[in-house]
Amino acid sequence: MAMESAPLVQKVYNLTVWVLKKVERFPRSYRFTVGDRITATMLDLQSSIVEAAFETAREEPLRRAQRQINTLRFLIRTAKDLHLLTADSYGYAAEKLDEAGRMTGGWRKSLPQDAR
């Protein structure tokens, strides 16, 4: 695993666990629509980050991770607007997603030019 990836892998893992626990508490009417979409995208993000950490071809998994982070930003916002998440929970998730986005972007920029 690349050393620069270890903190990002851990942060995304921690956010994934947090998100899954929150989605578990969504009302049934949203758990299988918005909740499933958030859960699937969060798990896909975790997979993309782990793939980038353990593979030599890192550009595509990191690009995918950035798309997934952007998707999650809107899904989490939707959950807040539907009152499935409190403002504090939304703020926490948004902050963690922004941090993951910055770290992912920085990691992509640090790749050698021929790896992009």
Number of C-alpha atoms within 10 A of each C-alpha: 13 10 8 14 18 13 12 21 20 14 16 22 19 13 18 20 13 13 19 17 12 15 20 13 13 17 11 10 9 15 17 14 10 19 25 15 15 24 22 14 20 24 19 17 24 23 17 21 27 21 19 26 21 12 12 11 14 19 18 15 20 23 18 16 26 23 15 19 22 14 16 22 18 13 17 23 19 15 19 17 13 12 11 22 20 13 13 10 16 19 15 13 20 18 13 16 21 15 15 22 20 13 17 22 15 12 17 21 12 12 13 9 8 5 12 13
